[in-house]
Amino acid sequence: MPDAGLRRRLHFSRLSVRIFISILVLLIVPFSVMLWYVKTDMEAMLRDEISLKISQNLAKGENEISQLFRRMANISNVFFRDPETIEVFRDQSATYYERDVVFNKVIRDISMQNLYEYIMDDVRITFFDDRNQAHASWSLNYGDYSYLLAQDWVRRSLDANGFVAWSMTALGYQSGEGGTEGSQIALARSIMDDERTDRRLGTLLISIDQQQICRILETYKYSDSDSVFASTADGEVLFYGKGALPEKALGDIAGRYGAQDHGNASVTIAGRRYLVSFYTIQRMSLMSREALKIFYLTDYQRLSLQIGALVTKINALIIFFVAICLLITLFVTKRIADPMRALARNMAAFKVGDAPAAPEAGRSDEIGDIHRAYAAMANDINGLFVSLKKEQAAREKYYYESLKSKMNPHFLFNTLTSIRWMAIIRKADNIRESIDSLASILKYSMTSDSETVELARELEVIKDYCQIQNMRFGNSIELVVDLAPGLERREVIKFILQPTVENCFKHAFNGSEKRGEIRISGAVADGKLVIGVCDNGPGFSPDALALLGAGGGPRGAEEKAGLGLRIVDERIRTAYGDGYGIRALNLERGGACVEYRLPLIEPAGEEAR
């Protein structure tokens, strides 16, 4: 088992540790959180700034892409509104050659209107008439391209009665079994007979290679190490440029952020970090009813290295700050823990009578206050010890005097015994009875060491007291006792009924010629012992009631009576609490009554049993 000194050293060592931990929690942790927040916020700010620049740059390409789709729609309008085209394809007797001549004439007119501009060679125009014969702006080479009519987006155009249907992943042109899947962006539109709007003259297909869009977007790339690709809102990758990441990785990115219109995020692919910036081409969405999302991947590794260097500087700053905090902790420990250890040693070595030592009493801070308070407390303890010694000497002196005074009650009993025998010899029975009652009262008051007695014993004393008082009143006062069964065994404080009975003789019957009655009743109410001492006298005066109830009223004989009852009330409240005590009142039938409220206390013998 460690001794007391070792325990104290351990305790104050723990105090130093607690001080250090407090400094860590209150200073270092908030500062570290602040630096981490600054680093995170700075990284997010840089990421947002780069993404904004990229989006602004790509927005330039959006205009070109929108113009491209608008020109494709304008080409379809030329076919849809050209009267010569409507006329020749309406004529069922027109040969394929005649129809093809008209189709090529429209192509030349479109070229002359400069609707193609620089993408003339990339747009393919194909028209399937009502005989499913193909007419094209490019060389068909006698191939079968009817598979194009089986695509879902083309079928939608057949039911649209002249409205445009778009596809971002149309089949490419490949003769025979089918085209290259997902290689074209195309529109389909039915050419309707203007005389019979329910008659379809043919289906026009206008398409452009997806890579043309990629070439437009890659024109605005910042670096060759960056990648750009497009997808649908569902996350399906439409096209991507050369040197891009694997299509599966692009699909994962498109699927993760396809539900958002625009934004940026940091992703890791194959152990390398990229900044993904994405936005939706809104004008394309309005035109084709399909959302085209553009994703731009920036090599984030270089920026990560720069941020890492910043984090390293921040960590170095944190380490420096921790070192400063350690020095502060050592200083604080020296200024707080060491004086507390010295105070603990002084307190452990202090003995009553020793002059207290307060080594840090000269300090003006809280530590000095503690040491000064300890010195004052030690001086007070020494002063109290001196006072206690004086009180102990006085108590011993008074105890010795009380032993000598015990002879006086014995002398009084012997004297009363002699008077009693003289009354017996002279046959004065009333004197003998009075002496017997007085002797019983004196014995009751002086022989019992307990503060409480049974109610029956208290009533016996009251009977003896009434017998003595009746010597003055000619036995005109009757004592009536009315207790509920079992209450005579309850414990009550000694001599609490006598002042009330004495008050009856002094004030209720003094000078009265009628026969008096003192009635003592006992019952249980609300879990309390309620004892009433009532008389049939004139009752309490208003001044007496005020004195007994509120402590006011005139001084004189009534004050003395009230003082005795108030002392009894204080004894009861001191012993049992404010819920108990006495109450003085006048009875409606006449007379005064003092009501006692006491706890129900079983005799000691009953509790043991």
TORSEGU-352591 format. One record per residue (C-alpha): residue in three letters; z, y, x. Coordinates in steps of 0.02 Angstrom, whole numbers, padded with zeros to 5 digits, always signed. Each point is the difference from the previous one (the first is absolute). Example, Ala and Ser with C-alpha at 12.3 -4.5 7.8 and 13.67 -1.06 7.14 Angstrom:
2
Ala+00390-00225+00615 Ser-00033+00172+00069 
//
This chain:
609
Met+00000+00000+00000 Pro-00045+00173+00074 Asp+00144+00121+00023 Ala+00014+00166-00092 Gly-00072+00100+00146 Leu-00155-00110+00008 Arg-00023+00014-00187 Arg+00009+00190+00012 Arg-00128+00002+00140 Leu-00115-00110-00101 His+00025+00112-00151 Phe-00046+00158+00091 Ser-00145-00087+00085 Arg-00063-00036-00173 Leu+00027+00184-00040 Ser-00116+00048+00143 Val-00128-00125-00063 Arg+00013+00073-00175 Ile-00026+00175+00070 Phe-00155-00059+00093 Ile-00069-00088-00154 Ser+00034+00156-00104 Ile-00101+00105+00122 Leu-00140-00128-00005 Val-00004-00001-00189 Leu+00019+00187-00024 Leu-00112+00062+00141 Ile-00113-00129+00080 Val-00053-00093-00157 Pro-00051+00158-00097 Phe-00090+00067+00155 Ser-00091-00165+00024 Val-00050-00004-00182 Met-00063+00178+00015 Leu-00106-00044+00152 Trp-00068-00155-00086 Tyr-00044+00107-00150 Val-00087+00128+00109 Lys-00098-00137+00087 Thr-00050-00082-00165 Asp-00042+00166-00080 Met-00103+00052+00151 Glu-00096-00163-00002 Ala-00034+00017-00186 Met-00056+00180+00025 Leu-00119-00049+00139 Arg-00067-00144-00104 Asp-00028+00114-00150 Glu-00084+00132+00108 Ile-00119-00127+00079 Ser-00037-00076-00170 Leu-00036+00172-00073 Lys-00122+00040+00140 Ile-00087-00167-00024 Ser-00012+00024-00188 Gln-00071+00174+00021 Asn-00128-00066+00123 Leu-00050-00146-00111 Ala-00015+00118-00148 Lys-00154+00071+00086 Gly-00080-00172-00011 Glu+00051-00012-00182 Asn-00123+00137-00044 Glu-00142-00097+00081 Ile+00050-00160-00088 Ser+00012+00089-00168 Gln-00170+00080+00028 Leu-00072-00171+00039 Phe+00065-00076-00162 Arg-00057+00152-00098 Arg-00177-00016+00071 Met-00003-00183-00050 Ala+00046+00051-00177 Asn-00133+00137+00002 Ile-00134-00126+00051 Ser+00045-00104-00153 Asn-00016+00156-00108 Val-00179+00026+00063 Phe-00050-00175-00058 Phe+00097+00017-00161 Arg-00088+00162-00050 Asp-00176-00022+00072 Pro-00120-00011-00150 Glu-00140-00086+00095 Thr+00120-00137+00056 Ile+00063-00022-00178 Glu-00178-00008-00066 Val-00068-00130+00120 Phe+00151-00115-00011 Arg-00001+00015-00190 Asp-00184-00058-00004 Gln+00004-00189-00012 Ser-00184-00009+00050 Ala+00029+00090+00167 Thr-00023-00111+00151 Tyr+00125-00022+00140 Tyr-00115+00101+00113 Glu-00007+00146-00122 Arg+00189+00000-00017 Asp+00024-00012+00188 Val-00116+00149+00029 Val+00103+00107-00118 Phe+00162-00060+00081 Asn-00063+00046+00175 Lys-00059+00169-00064 Val+00179+00038-00056 Ile+00064-00053+00170 Arg-00119+00122+00084 Asp+00053+00139-00118 Ile+00182-00033+00041 Ser-00038+00004+00186 Met-00091+00164-00020 Gln+00151+00073-00092 Asn+00101-00043+00157 Leu+00133-00094-00099 Tyr+00019-00126+00140 Glu+00014+00117+00149 Tyr+00053-00096+00155 Ile+00044-00162-00094 Met-00176-00032-00060 Asp-00014-00162+00095 Asp+00172-00064-00054 Val-00017+00013-00190 Arg-00086-00144-00090 Ile-00070+00025-00174 Thr-00042-00153-00103 Phe-00061-00005-00180 Phe-00007-00158-00107 Asp-00112+00027-00153 Asp+00014-00089-00166 Arg-00103-00143+00074 Asn+00130-00017+00143 Gln-00136+00054+00121 Ala+00071+00093+00150 His-00065+00168+00063 Ala+00082+00068+00158 Ser-00005+00143+00125 Trp+00012-00129+00136 Ser-00101-00155+00043 Leu+00040-00144-00118 Asn-00101-00123+00103 Tyr-00029-00102-00157 Gly+00183-00047-00004 Asp+00101-00044-00156 Tyr+00136+00129-00027 Ser+00039-00041-00181 Tyr+00175-00056+00056 Leu+00044+00185+00005 Leu-00012+00006-00191 Ala+00135-00134-00014 Gln+00137+00108+00078 Asp+00139+00057-00117 Trp-00023+00184+00035 Val-00187-00013-00040 Arg+00040-00091-00162 Arg+00117+00142-00046 Ser-00143+00123+00020 Leu-00107-00104-00120 Asp+00129+00031-00136 Ala+00025+00183+00048 Asn-00166+00059-00079 Gly-00049+00117+00140 Phe+00168+00040+00080 Val+00029-00030+00185 Ala+00104-00149+00062 Trp+00061+00003+00180 Ser+00051-00136+00122 Met+00083+00025+00167 Thr-00034-00180+00053 Ala-00173-00039-00064 Leu-00098-00147+00071 Gly-00120+00039+00142 Tyr-00186-00030-00010 Gln-00045-00173+00061 Ser-00141-00099-00074 Gly+00034-00173-00067 Glu+00172-00068-00043 Gly+00095+00167+00000 Gly+00041+00156+00094 Thr+00130+00043+00129 Glu+00164+00018-00095 Gly+00083+00170-00003 Ser-00124+00087+00113 Gln-00067+00135-00118 Ile+00063+00147-00103 Ala-00113+00008-00152 Leu-00026+00066-00176 Ala-00089-00081-00145 Arg-00077+00090-00147 Ser-00106-00058-00146 Ile-00159+00101-00034 Met-00010+00018-00189 Asp-00149+00032-00114 Asp+00019+00179-00062 Glu-00085-00047-00164 Arg+00105-00154-00030 Thr+00172+00027+00079 Asp+00044-00182-00027 Arg-00145-00059+00109 Arg+00029-00023+00186 Leu-00155+00026+00108 Gly+00082-00062+00160 Thr+00149+00009+00118 Leu+00006+00117+00148 Leu+00103-00046+00154 Ile+00035+00129+00137 Ser+00101-00059+00150 Ile+00052+00053+00173 Asp+00072-00102+00141 Gln+00190+00012+00017 Gln-00015+00035+00185 Gln-00083+00166-00043 Ile+00170+00057-00069 Cys+00085-00066+00156 Arg-00119+00100+00109 Ile+00044+00157-00096 Leu+00187-00031+00018 Glu-00009-00050+00183 Thr-00085+00165+00037 Tyr+00168+00083-00028 Lys+00107-00119+00104 Tyr+00111+00078+00133 Ser-00008-00146+00119 Asp-00100-00158+00025 Ser+00163-00098-00003 Asp+00029+00055-00181 Ser-00061-00102-00149 Val-00060+00050-00172 Phe-00036-00106-00154 Ala-00013+00015-00189 Ser+00070-00104-00141 Thr+00017-00005-00189 Ala+00162+00045-00090 Asp+00034-00188-00015 Gly+00006-00017+00189 Glu-00171-00081+00024 Val-00076+00053+00167 Leu-00175+00070-00030 Phe-00062+00044+00173 Tyr+00064+00041+00173 Gly-00073+00068+00160 Lys-00034-00080+00166 Gly+00148-00042+00109 Ala+00116-00003-00149 Leu+00147-00118-00017 Pro-00023-00173-00078 Glu-00047+00004-00183 Lys+00158-00095-00049 Ala+00111+00133+00079 Leu-00100+00136-00087 Gly+00019-00093-00165 Asp+00189-00008+00022 Ile+00006+00187+00029 Ala-00111+00037-00150 Gly+00103-00114-00112 Arg+00164+00079+00057 Tyr-00051+00181-00030 Gly-00138-00018-00130 Ala+00110+00062-00143 Gln+00032+00169+00086 Asp-00127+00141-00010 His+00039+00068+00172 Gly+00129-00009+00138 Asn+00036-00071+00171 Ala+00102-00139+00077 Ser+00035-00082+00167 Val-00052-00182+00014 Thr+00001-00128+00140 Ile-00150-00114+00021 Ala-00008-00130+00139 Gly+00146+00083+00089 Arg-00079+00173-00002 Arg+00053+00147-00108 Tyr-00124+00097-00106 Leu+00013+00151-00112 Val-00087-00036-00164 Ser-00062+00154-00095 Phe-00080-00029-00169 Tyr-00067+00099-00146 Thr-00113-00023-00153 Ile-00173+00078-00018 Gln+00030+00082-00168 Arg-00178+00059-00032 Met-00064-00176+00027 Ser+00129-00063-00125 Leu-00058+00127-00131 Met-00182-00048+00025 Ser+00010-00189+00007 Arg+00165-00033-00089 Glu+00052-00097+00154 Ala+00127+00059+00128 Leu-00062-00002+00178 Lys+00145+00006+00123 Ile-00026+00049+00182 Phe+00118-00066+00134 Tyr+00008+00073+00175 Leu+00098-00093+00136 Thr+00058+00104+00148 Asp+00062-00080+00158 Tyr+00186+00041-00012 Gln+00048-00078+00165 Arg-00016+00159+00102 Leu+00098+00100-00125 Ser+00132-00137-00004 Leu+00017+00013+00188 Gln+00026+00187-00015 Ile+00129-00024-00136 Gly+00082-00136+00105 Ala+00014+00123+00145 Leu+00082+00122-00119 Val+00120-00135-00059 Thr+00043-00038+00181 Lys+00044+00182+00028 Ile+00103-00001-00158 Asn+00092-00158+00057 Ala+00035+00081+00168 Leu+00069+00149-00092 Ile+00110-00114-00104 Ile+00067-00087+00157 Phe+00038+00169+00076 Phe+00087+00052-00159 Val+00101-00162-00003 Ala+00056+00033+00180 Ile+00056+00174-00050 Cys+00094-00074-00149 Leu+00085-00125+00115 Leu+00063+00141+00110 Ile+00059+00093-00154 Thr+00087-00158-00060 Leu+00091-00021+00165 Phe+00054+00181-00007 Val+00057-00013-00181 Thr+00092-00162+00039 Lys+00086+00085+00145 Arg+00050+00145-00110 Ile+00054-00102-00152 Ala+00038-00181+00043 Asp+00100+00033+00160 Pro+00122+00123-00081 Met+00020-00120-00146 Arg+00043-00140+00121 Ala+00130+00112+00083 Leu+00073+00043-00170 Ala+00007-00185-00047 Arg+00094-00041+00161 Asn+00125+00141-00032 Met+00027-00057-00178 Ala+00026-00181+00054 Ala+00128+00053+00133 Phe+00092+00124-00111 Lys+00184-00036-00037 Val+00117+00097-00112 Gly+00087+00133+00102 Asp-00138+00016+00130 Ala-00086+00167+00023 Pro-00181-00022-00063 Ala-00143+00027+00123 Ala-00159+00083-00064 Pro-00123+00007+00147 Glu-00142+00076-00103 Ala+00104+00123-00100 Gly-00085+00145+00091 Arg-00170-00040-00076 Ser-00057+00109-00145 Asp-00105-00132-00087 Glu+00046-00144-00116 Ile+00059-00109+00145 Gly+00127+00134+00046 Asp+00052+00010-00183 Ile+00034-00188-00001 His+00105+00008+00158 Arg+00098+00150-00064 Ala+00028-00087-00166 Tyr+00063-00154+00094 Ala+00123+00107+00101 Ala+00062+00085-00158 Met+00018-00169-00088 Ala+00099-00070+00147 Asn+00116+00150-00002 Asp+00024-00020-00187 Ile+00041-00185+00024 Asn+00130+00046+00131 Gly+00074+00132-00116 Leu+00004-00122-00146 Phe+00085-00130+00109 Val+00137+00126+00046 Ser+00023+00045-00183 Leu+00006-00185-00045 Lys+00137-00029+00126 Lys+00101+00143-00073 Glu-00026-00065-00177 Gln+00052-00174+00054 Ala+00161+00068+00075 Ala+00037+00099-00159 Arg-00038-00153-00108 Glu+00123-00105+00100 Lys+00131+00135-00020 Tyr-00027+00010-00189 Tyr+00005-00189-00012 Tyr+00169+00000+00085 Glu+00063+00133-00120 Ser-00063-00102-00148 Leu+00098-00151+00059 Lys+00158+00104+00001 Ser-00036+00067-00175 Lys-00005-00175-00073 Met+00189+00002-00003 Asn+00000+00133-00136 Pro-00078-00109-00140 His+00127-00138+00039 Phe+00141+00126-00013 Leu-00073+00061-00167 Phe-00011-00178-00070 Asn+00180-00036+00054 Thr+00060+00159-00084 Leu-00093-00039-00163 Thr+00073-00175+00002 Ser+00177+00072+00013 Ile-00033+00120-00146 Arg-00073-00144-00103 Trp+00158-00104+00022 Met+00108+00148-00048 Ala-00105+00018-00162 Ile+00024-00186-00036 Ile+00188+00013+00024 Arg+00007+00150-00117 Lys-00122-00086-00120 Ala-00127+00144+00009 Asp-00154-00107-00035 Asn-00122+00145-00014 Ile+00046+00058+00174 Arg-00020-00175+00069 Glu-00171-00021-00081 Ser-00058+00166+00071 Ile+00062-00047+00173 Asp-00090-00168-00012 Ser-00162+00086-00051 Leu+00016+00126+00140 Ala+00034-00137+00126 Ser-00155-00095-00060 Ile-00107+00155+00020 Leu+00068+00035+00174 Lys-00029-00179+00052 Tyr-00179+00006-00070 Ser-00040+00156+00097 Met+00078-00050+00167 Thr-00016-00187+00022 Ser-00187-00032-00030 Asp-00121+00029+00145 Ser-00157-00014-00110 Glu-00083+00148-00085 Thr-00046-00104-00153 Val+00103-00106-00121 Glu-00032-00097-00158 Leu-00009+00105-00158 Ala+00147-00099-00072 Arg+00111+00053+00146 Glu-00053+00183-00022 Leu+00045-00011-00184 Glu+00172-00071+00040 Val+00037+00154+00106 Ile-00063+00112-00142 Lys+00121-00087-00119 Asp+00145+00030+00122 Tyr-00053+00182+00016 Cys-00006+00021-00191 Gln+00172-00079-00015 Ile+00073+00128+00122 Gln-00087+00145-00090 Asn+00061-00060-00170 Met+00177+00035+00061 Arg-00046+00185-00023 Phe-00096-00022-00162 Gly+00124-00114-00088 Asn-00117-00147-00003 Ser-00119+00098-00112 Ile-00155-00041+00102 Glu-00083-00168-00029 Leu-00113-00083+00129 Val-00141-00108-00074 Val-00109-00108+00113 Asp-00164-00068-00071 Leu-00106-00094+00129 Ala-00150-00114-00024 Pro+00039-00179+00052 Gly-00007-00031+00187 Leu+00005+00183+00055 Glu+00181-00006+00054 Arg-00057-00101+00152 Arg-00123+00133+00060 Glu+00037+00101+00157 Val+00034+00187-00013 Ile+00061+00134+00122 Lys+00190+00022+00003 Phe+00078+00144-00095 Ile-00158+00063-00086 Leu+00073-00014-00177 Gln+00170+00078+00037 Pro-00061+00183+00017 Thr-00083-00009-00171 Val+00154-00077-00083 Glu+00108+00131+00086 Asn-00117+00135-00069 Cys+00030-00069-00177 Phe+00189+00016+00016 Lys-00009+00174+00076 His-00129+00081-00113 Ala-00032-00107-00154 Phe+00180-00036-00053 Asn+00104+00132+00088 Gly+00089+00101-00136 Ser-00074-00108-00139 Glu+00114-00079-00129 Lys-00124-00123-00072 Arg-00012-00179+00059 Gly-00127-00018+00139 Glu-00117-00139+00052 Ile-00087-00038+00163 Arg-00140-00126-00019 Ile-00078-00087+00151 Ser-00161-00093-00044 Gly-00118-00101+00109 Ala-00176-00063-00029 Val-00164-00037+00091 Ala-00149+00118-00028 Asp-00164+00007+00097 Gly+00070-00122+00129 Lys+00151+00112+00036 Leu+00186-00010-00036 Val+00042+00142-00121 Ile+00185+00042-00021 Gly+00057+00133-00123 Val+00171+00085+00006 Cys+00018+00095-00165 Asp+00142+00089-00091 Asn+00027+00073-00174 Gly+00052+00170+00064 Pro-00085+00168-00028 Gly-00141-00040+00123 Phe-00068+00094+00150 Ser-00020+00187-00010 Pro-00174+00073+00038 Asp+00068+00065+00165 Ala+00069-00170+00046 Leu-00167-00084-00043 Ala-00092+00131+00106 Leu+00121-00032+00143 Leu-00019-00187-00008 Gly-00189+00005-00026 Ala-00062+00146+00105 Gly+00146+00047+00113 Gly+00032+00170-00082 Gly+00128+00073-00121 Pro+00168+00087+00016 Arg+00132-00048+00125 Gly+00173-00062-00045 Ala+00071-00159-00074 Glu-00169-00058-00066 Glu-00074+00022+00173 Lys+00131-00117+00072 Ala-00039-00131-00132 Gly-00186+00020+00031 Leu+00024-00011+00187 Gly+00083-00171-00016 Leu-00143-00066-00107 Arg-00131+00074+00116 Ile+00082-00087+00149 Val-00011-00164-00096 Asp-00184+00034-00037 Glu-00034+00034+00184 Arg+00089-00161+00051 Ile-00109-00101-00118 Arg-00163+00084+00052 Thr+00042-00016+00184 Ala+00038-00186-00021 Tyr-00142-00051-00116 Gly-00131+00140-00004 Asp-00057+00138-00117 Gly-00039-00121-00140 Tyr+00187-00020-00030 Gly+00147+00117-00036 Ile+00095+00074-00147 Arg-00049+00109-00149 Ala+00118+00106-00108 Leu-00036+00028-00185 Asn+00082+00037-00167 Leu-00005-00130-00139 Glu-00070+00042-00171 Arg+00156-00069-00086 Gly+00107+00108+00114 Gly+00079-00025+00167 Ala-00063-00005+00179 Cys-00081-00142+00094 Val-00041-00033+00183 Glu-00135-00132+00026 Tyr-00009-00098+00164 Arg-00163-00082+00057 Leu+00031-00132+00133 Pro-00098-00146+00073 Leu+00036-00177-00060 Ile+00091-00072+00150 Glu+00059-00180-00001 Pro+00169-00039+00078 Ala-00006-00065+00179 Gly+00060-00170-00058 Glu-00137-00013-00130 Glu-00137+00042+00127 Ala+00065-00131+00120 Arg+00003-00126-00137 
//
